[in-house]
Amino acid sequence: LFLTTTDGAGVGAGADGGKDHQYSVNEMLLARPKDLDLPKTNVAVKVAEDFSVVVTATGGLAVATTLTSQCAGRFESNTFALLPGAASSRTVRFLPFWEAAEQCDLAAFKATLRVEHVHEYLW
């Protein structure tokens, strides 16, 4: 259904004392989204005090899962796939822009957090 490639694994020593680093992950669909026969998928999120978001899919594969917020900043992973179940949960950090760090509190972040995935647009 999709192919995952990683770049940079095992390249050089880093700030973590020499452990391997993974610089990027690329997930590519092997079919057009309209040709996928995906089961109904629900995606749940939990927001922590440090603005990190735990994303979990239930029921099926969540392809092209995307997080957005009205708070000024970016998510460290902006689009990814999730297999169903707690074992494939993914934690994504929100990184506020320097100038806007004081302008978005946790309540505003939670209120404007939106999660989308391909299945929502297929039916």
PyMOL commands that place a pseudoatom at each C-alpha (Angstrom):
pseudoatom trace, name=CA, resn=LEU, resi=1, chain=A, elem=C, hetatm=0, pos=[0.000, 0.000, 0.000]
pseudoatom trace, name=CA, resn=PHE, resi=2, chain=A, elem=C, hetatm=0, pos=[2.795, 2.441, 0.816]
pseudoatom trace, name=CA, resn=LEU, resi=3, chain=A, elem=C, hetatm=0, pos=[6.575, 2.483, 0.821]
pseudoatom trace, name=CA, resn=THR, resi=4, chain=A, elem=C, hetatm=0, pos=[8.685, 4.020, 3.589]
pseudoatom trace, name=CA, resn=THR, resi=5, chain=A, elem=C, hetatm=0, pos=[12.278, 5.108, 3.017]
pseudoatom trace, name=CA, resn=THR, resi=6, chain=A, elem=C, hetatm=0, pos=[14.674, 6.599, 5.548]
pseudoatom trace, name=CA, resn=ASP, resi=7, chain=A, elem=C, hetatm=0, pos=[17.721, 8.770, 4.966]
pseudoatom trace, name=CA, resn=GLY, resi=8, chain=A, elem=C, hetatm=0, pos=[20.758, 9.272, 7.166]
pseudoatom trace, name=CA, resn=ALA, resi=9, chain=A, elem=C, hetatm=0, pos=[20.425, 6.231, 9.440]
pseudoatom trace, name=CA, resn=GLY, resi=10, chain=A, elem=C, hetatm=0, pos=[23.849, 5.395, 10.823]
pseudoatom trace, name=CA, resn=VAL, resi=11, chain=A, elem=C, hetatm=0, pos=[25.568, 8.523, 9.528]
pseudoatom trace, name=CA, resn=GLY, resi=12, chain=A, elem=C, hetatm=0, pos=[28.108, 10.040, 11.923]
pseudoatom trace, name=CA, resn=ALA, resi=13, chain=A, elem=C, hetatm=0, pos=[27.990, 10.887, 15.595]
pseudoatom trace, name=CA, resn=GLY, resi=14, chain=A, elem=C, hetatm=0, pos=[25.565, 13.446, 16.903]
pseudoatom trace, name=CA, resn=ALA, resi=15, chain=A, elem=C, hetatm=0, pos=[24.649, 15.449, 19.963]
pseudoatom trace, name=CA, resn=ASP, resi=16, chain=A, elem=C, hetatm=0, pos=[23.181, 12.333, 21.586]
pseudoatom trace, name=CA, resn=GLY, resi=17, chain=A, elem=C, hetatm=0, pos=[26.617, 10.821, 22.189]
pseudoatom trace, name=CA, resn=GLY, resi=18, chain=A, elem=C, hetatm=0, pos=[27.142, 8.984, 18.926]
pseudoatom trace, name=CA, resn=LYS, resi=19, chain=A, elem=C, hetatm=0, pos=[23.813, 7.242, 18.407]
pseudoatom trace, name=CA, resn=ASP, resi=20, chain=A, elem=C, hetatm=0, pos=[22.564, 6.864, 14.861]
pseudoatom trace, name=CA, resn=HIS, resi=21, chain=A, elem=C, hetatm=0, pos=[20.380, 9.618, 13.468]
pseudoatom trace, name=CA, resn=GLN, resi=22, chain=A, elem=C, hetatm=0, pos=[17.440, 9.428, 11.135]
pseudoatom trace, name=CA, resn=TYR, resi=23, chain=A, elem=C, hetatm=0, pos=[17.329, 12.626, 9.145]
pseudoatom trace, name=CA, resn=SER, resi=24, chain=A, elem=C, hetatm=0, pos=[14.175, 12.060, 7.146]
pseudoatom trace, name=CA, resn=VAL, resi=25, chain=A, elem=C, hetatm=0, pos=[11.377, 9.590, 6.500]
pseudoatom trace, name=CA, resn=ASN, resi=26, chain=A, elem=C, hetatm=0, pos=[9.511, 9.550, 3.207]
pseudoatom trace, name=CA, resn=GLU, resi=27, chain=A, elem=C, hetatm=0, pos=[6.229, 7.657, 2.913]
pseudoatom trace, name=CA, resn=MET, resi=28, chain=A, elem=C, hetatm=0, pos=[4.930, 7.158, -0.613]
pseudoatom trace, name=CA, resn=LEU, resi=29, chain=A, elem=C, hetatm=0, pos=[1.582, 5.734, -1.636]
pseudoatom trace, name=CA, resn=LEU, resi=30, chain=A, elem=C, hetatm=0, pos=[1.818, 3.008, -4.257]
pseudoatom trace, name=CA, resn=ALA, resi=31, chain=A, elem=C, hetatm=0, pos=[-1.676, 3.776, -5.563]
pseudoatom trace, name=CA, resn=ARG, resi=32, chain=A, elem=C, hetatm=0, pos=[-3.803, 6.846, -6.142]
pseudoatom trace, name=CA, resn=PRO, resi=33, chain=A, elem=C, hetatm=0, pos=[-5.846, 7.742, -3.040]
pseudoatom trace, name=CA, resn=LYS, resi=34, chain=A, elem=C, hetatm=0, pos=[-9.117, 7.277, -4.940]
pseudoatom trace, name=CA, resn=ASP, resi=35, chain=A, elem=C, hetatm=0, pos=[-8.059, 3.684, -5.774]
pseudoatom trace, name=CA, resn=LEU, resi=36, chain=A, elem=C, hetatm=0, pos=[-7.491, 2.701, -2.143]
pseudoatom trace, name=CA, resn=ASP, resi=37, chain=A, elem=C, hetatm=0, pos=[-10.040, 0.495, -0.438]
pseudoatom trace, name=CA, resn=LEU, resi=38, chain=A, elem=C, hetatm=0, pos=[-9.569, 1.827, 3.080]
pseudoatom trace, name=CA, resn=PRO, resi=39, chain=A, elem=C, hetatm=0, pos=[-11.788, 0.795, 6.003]
pseudoatom trace, name=CA, resn=LYS, resi=40, chain=A, elem=C, hetatm=0, pos=[-13.361, 3.477, 8.166]
pseudoatom trace, name=CA, resn=THR, resi=41, chain=A, elem=C, hetatm=0, pos=[-10.584, 4.951, 10.266]
pseudoatom trace, name=CA, resn=ASN, resi=42, chain=A, elem=C, hetatm=0, pos=[-10.817, 7.096, 13.370]
pseudoatom trace, name=CA, resn=VAL, resi=43, chain=A, elem=C, hetatm=0, pos=[-7.877, 9.184, 14.487]
pseudoatom trace, name=CA, resn=ALA, resi=44, chain=A, elem=C, hetatm=0, pos=[-7.643, 10.358, 18.097]
pseudoatom trace, name=CA, resn=VAL, resi=45, chain=A, elem=C, hetatm=0, pos=[-5.254, 12.916, 19.551]
pseudoatom trace, name=CA, resn=LYS, resi=46, chain=A, elem=C, hetatm=0, pos=[-4.048, 13.687, 23.077]
pseudoatom trace, name=CA, resn=VAL, resi=47, chain=A, elem=C, hetatm=0, pos=[-2.272, 16.961, 23.771]
pseudoatom trace, name=CA, resn=ALA, resi=48, chain=A, elem=C, hetatm=0, pos=[0.413, 17.185, 26.471]
pseudoatom trace, name=CA, resn=GLU, resi=49, chain=A, elem=C, hetatm=0, pos=[1.456, 20.239, 28.483]
pseudoatom trace, name=CA, resn=ASP, resi=50, chain=A, elem=C, hetatm=0, pos=[4.535, 20.699, 26.270]
pseudoatom trace, name=CA, resn=PHE, resi=51, chain=A, elem=C, hetatm=0, pos=[2.307, 21.018, 23.155]
pseudoatom trace, name=CA, resn=SER, resi=52, chain=A, elem=C, hetatm=0, pos=[3.284, 17.554, 21.884]
pseudoatom trace, name=CA, resn=VAL, resi=53, chain=A, elem=C, hetatm=0, pos=[0.446, 15.578, 20.320]
pseudoatom trace, name=CA, resn=VAL, resi=54, chain=A, elem=C, hetatm=0, pos=[0.013, 11.791, 20.512]
pseudoatom trace, name=CA, resn=VAL, resi=55, chain=A, elem=C, hetatm=0, pos=[-1.875, 10.603, 17.423]
pseudoatom trace, name=CA, resn=THR, resi=56, chain=A, elem=C, hetatm=0, pos=[-3.482, 7.123, 17.291]
pseudoatom trace, name=CA, resn=ALA, resi=57, chain=A, elem=C, hetatm=0, pos=[-5.502, 5.459, 14.514]
pseudoatom trace, name=CA, resn=THR, resi=58, chain=A, elem=C, hetatm=0, pos=[-8.208, 2.848, 15.132]
pseudoatom trace, name=CA, resn=GLY, resi=59, chain=A, elem=C, hetatm=0, pos=[-10.073, 0.766, 12.594]
pseudoatom trace, name=CA, resn=GLY, resi=60, chain=A, elem=C, hetatm=0, pos=[-7.702, 1.061, 9.662]
pseudoatom trace, name=CA, resn=LEU, resi=61, chain=A, elem=C, hetatm=0, pos=[-4.731, 2.731, 8.072]
pseudoatom trace, name=CA, resn=ALA, resi=62, chain=A, elem=C, hetatm=0, pos=[-4.692, 6.534, 8.317]
pseudoatom trace, name=CA, resn=VAL, resi=63, chain=A, elem=C, hetatm=0, pos=[-2.932, 7.743, 5.169]
pseudoatom trace, name=CA, resn=ALA, resi=64, chain=A, elem=C, hetatm=0, pos=[-1.597, 11.302, 4.866]
pseudoatom trace, name=CA, resn=THR, resi=65, chain=A, elem=C, hetatm=0, pos=[-2.462, 12.213, 8.465]
pseudoatom trace, name=CA, resn=THR, resi=66, chain=A, elem=C, hetatm=0, pos=[-1.967, 15.962, 8.828]
pseudoatom trace, name=CA, resn=LEU, resi=67, chain=A, elem=C, hetatm=0, pos=[-2.070, 18.187, 11.926]
pseudoatom trace, name=CA, resn=THR, resi=68, chain=A, elem=C, hetatm=0, pos=[-2.833, 21.917, 11.772]
pseudoatom trace, name=CA, resn=SER, resi=69, chain=A, elem=C, hetatm=0, pos=[-3.483, 24.662, 14.310]
pseudoatom trace, name=CA, resn=GLN, resi=70, chain=A, elem=C, hetatm=0, pos=[-4.234, 28.360, 14.235]
pseudoatom trace, name=CA, resn=CYS, resi=71, chain=A, elem=C, hetatm=0, pos=[-1.293, 28.915, 16.589]
pseudoatom trace, name=CA, resn=ALA, resi=72, chain=A, elem=C, hetatm=0, pos=[1.733, 30.277, 14.736]
pseudoatom trace, name=CA, resn=GLY, resi=73, chain=A, elem=C, hetatm=0, pos=[4.261, 27.483, 14.388]
pseudoatom trace, name=CA, resn=ARG, resi=74, chain=A, elem=C, hetatm=0, pos=[4.820, 24.126, 12.752]
pseudoatom trace, name=CA, resn=PHE, resi=75, chain=A, elem=C, hetatm=0, pos=[4.642, 20.425, 13.588]
pseudoatom trace, name=CA, resn=GLU, resi=76, chain=A, elem=C, hetatm=0, pos=[7.911, 18.497, 13.394]
pseudoatom trace, name=CA, resn=SER, resi=77, chain=A, elem=C, hetatm=0, pos=[6.174, 15.921, 11.160]
pseudoatom trace, name=CA, resn=ASN, resi=78, chain=A, elem=C, hetatm=0, pos=[3.559, 17.478, 8.966]
pseudoatom trace, name=CA, resn=THR, resi=79, chain=A, elem=C, hetatm=0, pos=[2.160, 14.478, 7.068]
pseudoatom trace, name=CA, resn=PHE, resi=80, chain=A, elem=C, hetatm=0, pos=[2.514, 10.787, 7.926]
pseudoatom trace, name=CA, resn=ALA, resi=81, chain=A, elem=C, hetatm=0, pos=[0.777, 7.393, 7.842]
pseudoatom trace, name=CA, resn=LEU, resi=82, chain=A, elem=C, hetatm=0, pos=[-0.519, 5.535, 10.904]
pseudoatom trace, name=CA, resn=LEU, resi=83, chain=A, elem=C, hetatm=0, pos=[-1.261, 1.840, 11.196]
pseudoatom trace, name=CA, resn=PRO, resi=84, chain=A, elem=C, hetatm=0, pos=[-4.240, 1.022, 13.433]
pseudoatom trace, name=CA, resn=GLY, resi=85, chain=A, elem=C, hetatm=0, pos=[-3.654, 0.419, 17.139]
pseudoatom trace, name=CA, resn=ALA, resi=86, chain=A, elem=C, hetatm=0, pos=[-1.804, 1.886, 20.090]
pseudoatom trace, name=CA, resn=ALA, resi=87, chain=A, elem=C, hetatm=0, pos=[1.459, 0.243, 19.015]
pseudoatom trace, name=CA, resn=SER, resi=88, chain=A, elem=C, hetatm=0, pos=[1.659, 2.612, 16.053]
pseudoatom trace, name=CA, resn=SER, resi=89, chain=A, elem=C, hetatm=0, pos=[0.814, 5.802, 17.926]
pseudoatom trace, name=CA, resn=ARG, resi=90, chain=A, elem=C, hetatm=0, pos=[2.998, 8.698, 16.963]
pseudoatom trace, name=CA, resn=THR, resi=91, chain=A, elem=C, hetatm=0, pos=[4.076, 11.648, 19.079]
pseudoatom trace, name=CA, resn=VAL, resi=92, chain=A, elem=C, hetatm=0, pos=[4.482, 14.876, 17.137]
pseudoatom trace, name=CA, resn=ARG, resi=93, chain=A, elem=C, hetatm=0, pos=[5.916, 18.033, 18.685]
pseudoatom trace, name=CA, resn=PHE, resi=94, chain=A, elem=C, hetatm=0, pos=[4.488, 21.463, 17.899]
pseudoatom trace, name=CA, resn=LEU, resi=95, chain=A, elem=C, hetatm=0, pos=[7.229, 24.045, 17.457]
pseudoatom trace, name=CA, resn=PRO, resi=96, chain=A, elem=C, hetatm=0, pos=[5.905, 27.608, 17.887]
pseudoatom trace, name=CA, resn=PHE, resi=97, chain=A, elem=C, hetatm=0, pos=[7.562, 30.366, 15.918]
pseudoatom trace, name=CA, resn=TRP, resi=98, chain=A, elem=C, hetatm=0, pos=[9.869, 32.371, 18.165]
pseudoatom trace, name=CA, resn=GLU, resi=99, chain=A, elem=C, hetatm=0, pos=[7.882, 35.616, 17.949]
pseudoatom trace, name=CA, resn=ALA, resi=100, chain=A, elem=C, hetatm=0, pos=[4.573, 33.874, 18.598]
pseudoatom trace, name=CA, resn=ALA, resi=101, chain=A, elem=C, hetatm=0, pos=[5.606, 31.555, 21.443]
pseudoatom trace, name=CA, resn=GLU, resi=102, chain=A, elem=C, hetatm=0, pos=[3.905, 33.729, 24.058]
pseudoatom trace, name=CA, resn=GLN, resi=103, chain=A, elem=C, hetatm=0, pos=[0.769, 34.368, 21.992]
pseudoatom trace, name=CA, resn=CYS, resi=104, chain=A, elem=C, hetatm=0, pos=[-0.619, 30.825, 21.928]
pseudoatom trace, name=CA, resn=ASP, resi=105, chain=A, elem=C, hetatm=0, pos=[-1.535, 29.137, 25.179]
pseudoatom trace, name=CA, resn=LEU, resi=106, chain=A, elem=C, hetatm=0, pos=[-2.378, 25.461, 25.605]
pseudoatom trace, name=CA, resn=ALA, resi=107, chain=A, elem=C, hetatm=0, pos=[-6.149, 26.082, 25.622]
pseudoatom trace, name=CA, resn=ALA, resi=108, chain=A, elem=C, hetatm=0, pos=[-5.995, 27.946, 22.287]
pseudoatom trace, name=CA, resn=PHE, resi=109, chain=A, elem=C, hetatm=0, pos=[-3.771, 25.239, 20.830]
pseudoatom trace, name=CA, resn=LYS, resi=110, chain=A, elem=C, hetatm=0, pos=[-6.188, 22.471, 21.862]
pseudoatom trace, name=CA, resn=ALA, resi=111, chain=A, elem=C, hetatm=0, pos=[-9.209, 24.435, 20.623]
pseudoatom trace, name=CA, resn=THR, resi=112, chain=A, elem=C, hetatm=0, pos=[-7.737, 25.005, 17.160]
pseudoatom trace, name=CA, resn=LEU, resi=113, chain=A, elem=C, hetatm=0, pos=[-5.930, 21.674, 16.674]
pseudoatom trace, name=CA, resn=ARG, resi=114, chain=A, elem=C, hetatm=0, pos=[-7.244, 19.834, 13.623]
pseudoatom trace, name=CA, resn=VAL, resi=115, chain=A, elem=C, hetatm=0, pos=[-6.347, 16.359, 12.376]
pseudoatom trace, name=CA, resn=GLU, resi=116, chain=A, elem=C, hetatm=0, pos=[-7.162, 15.155, 8.867]
pseudoatom trace, name=CA, resn=HIS, resi=117, chain=A, elem=C, hetatm=0, pos=[-6.402, 12.036, 6.830]
pseudoatom trace, name=CA, resn=VAL, resi=118, chain=A, elem=C, hetatm=0, pos=[-7.194, 10.766, 3.326]
pseudoatom trace, name=CA, resn=HIS, resi=119, chain=A, elem=C, hetatm=0, pos=[-10.107, 8.537, 4.325]
pseudoatom trace, name=CA, resn=GLU, resi=120, chain=A, elem=C, hetatm=0, pos=[-12.201, 11.573, 5.352]
pseudoatom trace, name=CA, resn=TYR, resi=121, chain=A, elem=C, hetatm=0, pos=[-12.226, 12.773, 1.743]
pseudoatom trace, name=CA, resn=LEU, resi=122, chain=A, elem=C, hetatm=0, pos=[-12.871, 9.471, -0.031]
pseudoatom trace, name=CA, resn=TRP, resi=123, chain=A, elem=C, hetatm=0, pos=[-16.533, 8.978, 0.929]
for i in range(1, 123): cmd.bond("trace and resi %d" % i, "trace and resi %d" % (i + 1))
show_as sticks, trace
zoom trace
